[in-house]
């Protein structure tokens, strides 16, 4: 590409390298330094005057550092007389904070949009914004690419019985996303509704204190009897039994609380795709997957665009028998150490779509083709 430069931020170097490889160019020289006081500085190693600049920087586990690094790099290009600056943000930082949830809260996603504009950004290319209305936060053009064609291509090529499957939304807020995927695959869809009046269970706590009775040792303690019987339905609650000085309490697995989940649709003897845009904490997905298995689903695939997978999320999916596979794109960097611990994780490459979006933007071509075509 003539008169164009592509810079790679430090948040997702693998994706940036895959994009420039498909473009047939190399990333422009850039030095990013983290000082002892945790301040960030950048040094652009080439002239950007009157150039078309593309900066690839996704959200990451160090979300604040990645965002600050992007702002500094945008401003460095602006003051160096770049003709146009486009940020490639596969996962938009703070996308989940796109509406005011509390009286004294803030719409952080809009604040991020304002910061990018002040830094000197001219154009944004992102993937599957958490809320499409977020495009109204910007005074600059926004191209919100879709991962749906890429996900559907993977499903149709890798899952043999997908035509009999059901696309499932784990909450009413994701219905539009699920029905769109179901229409593209020409399959049925279902919805899970949660009754929030049903309390969540209190997990049993473990400690290192042992209680010895005869030759048997008890290596855990349960919640208090009063608390347990209040939270567990009457037909599951058991009265404590006194055995000398040892009190034994039967502790049930927390599956009962999933009775607060209501499935609208038929999934019996069919595989299911549990679809969402962001996969972060696993609790909601695992509860939904267990419900689908109890309703007769043969396999449950968790499908999402952005695989944040915070904390021990991958380990929890690995231990859950109800989840057959976890499918995400590489829009968000997943450390290789985490990837190696999971046999269920499948990562789909989005670099082809992003590379074509860069090429078409630079050449002044329409990118509408990418909204319905997988590359």
N, C-alpha and C positions, 0 to 999 in steps of 0.2 A: 504494500500500500504506500503510495507516494505522499509525502508531506504529512505523514501520520506517525505517531509514536505510541507504544503501548508500555505502560509502567505496571509492575507487579508489586502490590503491597505485601506485607509479611504475613497476613492472616491466612492465606490459602495459596501457597506457592505451587502446589501440585496442579490445582485447577488452572492457575495462570499459565503454567508451562504447557498444559494440554491445549489451551486456547491458542497461544502463539504458534504452537506446532501445527495446528490446523490452518492457521493463517499463512504459514510459511515464512514467518519472520522471527526475529529474536526480541526479547524484552529490552527496552531502553535501559541504559546504565543508571542505577539508582542506589544510593547508600542511605540506609536508615540506621540511626544510632540511638540507643537507649542509654542515657547518662546515669551516673551513680545516684542522682536525686530523682530518677524515674521520669525525667523530662525526655521528650522525643525530638530529634532533629533529623532533617532530610537534606541530602545533597544530590541534586540532579546532575548527572555527568555528561549531559549533551544539551545543545541548544534546542529550545522549544519555541522560538519566536515564529509566529504565524503558522504553527503546526496544529494538526488535529490530534488532540491528546485523549487517550483512553487509559483510565486508572482502574485496575482490577483489585477490589478489596471487599471481601465478604465479612459478615459478622463472624465472631469466633468466641472461644472460651474467654479470651481477654478482650471482651467486647468494648470496653472503654478505651483501651490502648489502641485497638484497631480503628475505632472511630476518630480518635484524636490524630492518629497517623494519617488517615485519609484527609482530614480537614487541613492539616499542615501541608500535605503534598498538593492538594488542590490550590491552596493559596500561593505556594511556591511557583506553580505553573502559571497562575494568573498574573503575578507580579513580574514573571519572565516573558510576558507578552504572547502567551499561547493564543491561537485564533479561537479554538473551541475546546472545552474540557468536558469530557463525558465520564461519569463514574459507572463502573460495572459492579453492581451490588447484588450478587445472587441471593443473599439473605440480607434483608434490610434491617439494620440495628434498631432495637426497641420497637419492632413492628407490632408486638402484642400489646403495647401501650398506645393503642390508636383511638381510645375513647376515654372519657372521664368516668371513672368508676366510683369515686367518692367525692363528697362535697368539697373537700379541700385538696383534691388530687390535681393532676395535670395531664395533658395529652402529650406525652413525651415524644411520640413519633413526629408530631408537628414541630416540636422544638428542634429535633434533629434535622428536619427538612429546612427550617429557617437557618440553622447553622451552616448547612451545606450551601445554601444560596448566598449567605454572607461571605463564605470563604471564596466564592467565585465560580461555582459550578454552573454549567450551561445545560446539561442534559443528564438524565439518569436512566439506566437500563437495569431492571431488577427482575426477579422471578417470583411469581405467586405471592404478592403482598397479602398479609393477613386479612386486610380489609381493603377492597377495591376503592372505597371512598377516600383512602389515604392519598390518592393521586391529586385530590383537591387541596392537599396541604402545600403543594409546591407551586411556585410562580414560574418554574421552568418545565420544559417538556419531560414527561415520564413515559417510558415504554415498559409495561408490566407483562413480561413474557410468561407463558404457561408451561408448566411441566407436564400437563395432562397428556399431550401427544407422545412424549417420551415414555411416560409411565404405561400408557396403553400399548405402545409398541412392545415394551418389555413383557407385559402380561400376556399379550396375544402370541408372542414367540416362545415364552418360557413356561407357561402354565397350560398344559394340554386341555384340561377340562374347563377352561375359563368361560365358555359359552353357557354353561349351566350355573355359573356362579351368581352371587348376589353382592352388590355394592352396598355397604352399610355405613351410615353416619352415626357416630357415637353420641351425638347431641343434635338438637334441632338447628343450631347455628351453622352446621356444616352440610345441610341438605342440598343447597345449590351446587356445591362442589361435587357432592356424591352423584346427584342426578345428571350432572354434565358428563362425568366419567361413565356412568351407566349408559347414557345415550350413545356415547362414542363406541362403547364396546357392545352395544345392543344386548344388555343384560338387565335383569330386574334390580330393584333397589329396596332397601329397608331402612328403618329409623329406630334408634334407641332413645327413649325418653327417661330421664331420671327424676324420680320423686324426691325432691330435696328435703321433704319433711321426715324422711327415714334417716336416723342418725347413722354416722359411720362407726364401725367397731373400734373398741379400744384394744390395741395389740397387747398381747401378754409380754411382760418384761422379763428379762433374764438377769440373774446375778450370779456371783461366784460363791455365795454362801450355801453350804450343803447341810441337809437335815438327814440324820441317820436314824432308821427304824429297823431294828434287828440287823439283817445283813443287806438291806436294800438302801440305796442312797437316792434322794430326790435332788436333782441338779438345777431346778428352776422353780420360780414362784409365779403365780398367776395374779391378775388383778384382784382386788378385794371382792369378797363374795357379793356384797351389796351392789357394787358397781357392775359386776358381771351379769347378775340376774336382771338388772335394770336394762342393760343394753341388748341382751339376748332374748329372743322371743320366748314366751312361756313354755312352748312345747319342747324347747331345747335346753332350758335352764335346769340345772341339777343342784340339789341341796348338798352342802358340804357334809362329809362323813368324818366323824372324829375317830381317830385311831390313836389312842393314848394322847401324846402331846403333838402328834402330827396331823395336820389338816390337809386333806386332799381335795382339790377342786378340779373338775373336768373342764378343760379348755377346748373350745371348738374352733375350728378354722373359720375365718371371717367371711365365708361364702354367703352366709345368710343375708348380709347387708345388700347383696346384689338383687334381692327381691325388690329393692327400690328402683331397679331398672326395668323398664317395660319395652319389649320388642314389638314393633309394628311391622309385620311382614313375615313371610314364611322362608325359613332357611334350612328346613329339614332335608338331610341327605344331599346338601349342596355346599360347595366351597364358598367362603365369604371373603370379601376385600373390605377391611376396616380402614376407611379413608379419612385423612385429615391433611392440613397443610403443614403443620408443625408437630414434630414428635419430640417432646421434651421429657416430662415425667411419665413413667409407664403405668401408673395406677389406673387411670381411666381406661386405657386401652386393654389392660389385662382383665379388668372387671367386665368390660364389654365382650372380650374374647371368651371368657368363661361362660357368660350368659349365652352366647351364640352356640357354644359347644353343648350346653345343656339343652338347647332347643334343637339339637340334631345336626348342626353344621359338621361337615366332614373335615374341613381344614379352615383355619383362619389366617389370612395374610394381613399384616399391618402395613399399610401403604401411606407414605407421606412424602412431601417435597423436601422439607428441611429436617434433617436428622440431627437435632441438637443433642439428644440422648445424654442429658446431664447426670452426673453422679454415677450410680450403679445401674442405670437404666438397662444397659445391654445385659448385665448379669441377671437382672430380674426377668427379662424376656427369655433368656436362655433357660432359666429354671421353670418357666411357665409352660406346662404341657399343652395348654390351650392355644398357644401361638405357634404356628407352623413356620412362618418366615417373616422377617422384617425388611421391607423394601423402601429405600430412600434414595434421593439423588445426592450428587456430590456438591450441592450448592453450599453446604456448610462443612467445614473441615472436621473430620473424625480422626483422632490420633490413631496411628497404626497400631499402637499397643492395645487400644480398645477393639479394633477390628479383629485382631488375632484371638481375642478371648471369645468371640462369638461364631457359632456355626450357622446361625440363622440370618445374619445380616447380609443383605445384598445391596450394593451401591451402584446406581445407574449414572452413567456419564452424561453431563449436560454441556460439556465443553463445545460440542459441535453447534448447538443452538446459539450459545453466546458468541462463538467466533463468527457465525454467519450474521448475527445481529450487528457486530462491530463492522464487518465488511459492508453490509448494506447501509448502515448509518454513515460511514465514511464516504461512500459513493452516492449518497443521496437517494437511495432506493427505498421502496416500501418494505416494512418488516411484517406486514399482515400475513404473509405466507407462513411465517413461523408460528402463528397462533393455531394452526391446524395441521402442521407437518412436523414429524419427528426426523431428526437428522442423526 
